[in-house]
Amino acid sequence: MTTPDQYAPSAPFYDLFPVYTGREDVEFYVQAARASEGPVLEIGCGTGRVLIPTAREGLTCVGVDPSAAMLERCRANLAAEPSELQGRITLVESEMQRLDLGRLFALITCPFRPFQHILSTEDQIEALRHVHRHLAPGGRFIIDIFDPRLDALLHPEESGVLEPEEFTDPATGERIVRRTRRVAWDRTNQILALEFLYERHLQSGGVEFTEHPFGMRYIFRWEMEHLLERCGLGVVDVFGDFERGSVISGESRELIFVCERRD
Ligand SMILES: C[S@@+](CC[C@H](N)C(=O)[O-])C[C@H]1O[C@@H](n2cnc3c(N)ncnc32)[C@H](O)[C@@H]1O
């Protein structure tokens, strides 16, 4: 049985959304990669938003993602880069909990929450053990997740449909609208069921709809530290933003963990 490509519905839109293109994490990850001197493994690399700027530093990179559609976009983005840079990047289709590259990396990153698509504790542990297995002695692992908003957790009924986002597709001039719906909260298993609904307003006058349902597991700060430590990933820093600010309860949007391999 093949696993469905869960990110396929979002792949054509991913690089167009200001919320992704404007995310202020790229320099943070590029700096870490520069300091590591490579090679770099990026888990959940998607369309190459962070991976390609990392390879521009002259480093050898492997990008891993389970979505063939996201990797196809990544290949298309890579095609616009110099051939020398293209030669430094290898793309591999795999989930992180099944990763087997047979080599070690000075830096492993997991930018913009791929880990939260893993919905069970068993799979989370499997995934982090696979990270540990690919980390060189003295190597680092950096991962970000969102800091769960307690107010939203307490009052889920107030936050069913989020503000629609919209933009114009530069290739076609068509207006794209995305609505995000919180479908369900499973507080026992800490899973948020979400749905993106895309509307493409066609030049011809019709509207084309695409749905992308997915789950995200929300994870609290100390829970994440315990998970990492349990898998041999010692936490050396935790930041609340990509300027390396501290975590401020109720204010920080991000939880960014910098880990070192423990044996
Ligand atoms: C929000 S996107 C982030 C993409 C990219 N890292 C970025 O920062 O733009 C999440 C990515 O995680 C990938 N993903 C989902 N489940 C995964 C898993 N089990 N292992 C690795 N990647 C996964 C998705 O296919 C998707 O490309």
The ligand as an ORCA input file, in Angstrom:
! r2SCAN-3c Opt
* xyz 0 1
  C       5.034     23.539      6.298
  S       5.935     22.509      5.190
  C       7.603     23.067      5.487
  C       8.471     22.912      4.249
  C       9.860     23.552      4.373
  N      10.637     22.988      5.472
  C       9.743     25.050      4.583
  O      10.210     25.522      5.624
  O       9.196     25.745      3.717
  C       5.944     20.923      6.004
  C       6.636     19.832      5.192
  O       6.772     18.681      6.034
  C       6.651     17.543      5.215
  N       6.344     16.373      6.068
  C       5.133     15.928      6.468
  N       5.269     14.796      7.185
  C       6.596     14.521      7.254
  C       7.371     13.459      7.821
  N       6.790     12.475      8.488
  N       8.713     13.475      7.660
  C       9.318     14.498      6.985
  N       8.625     15.514      6.415
  C       7.289     15.539      6.549
  C       5.530     17.920      4.242
  O       5.489     17.073      3.102
  C       5.877     19.370      3.942
  O       6.687     19.500      2.800
*
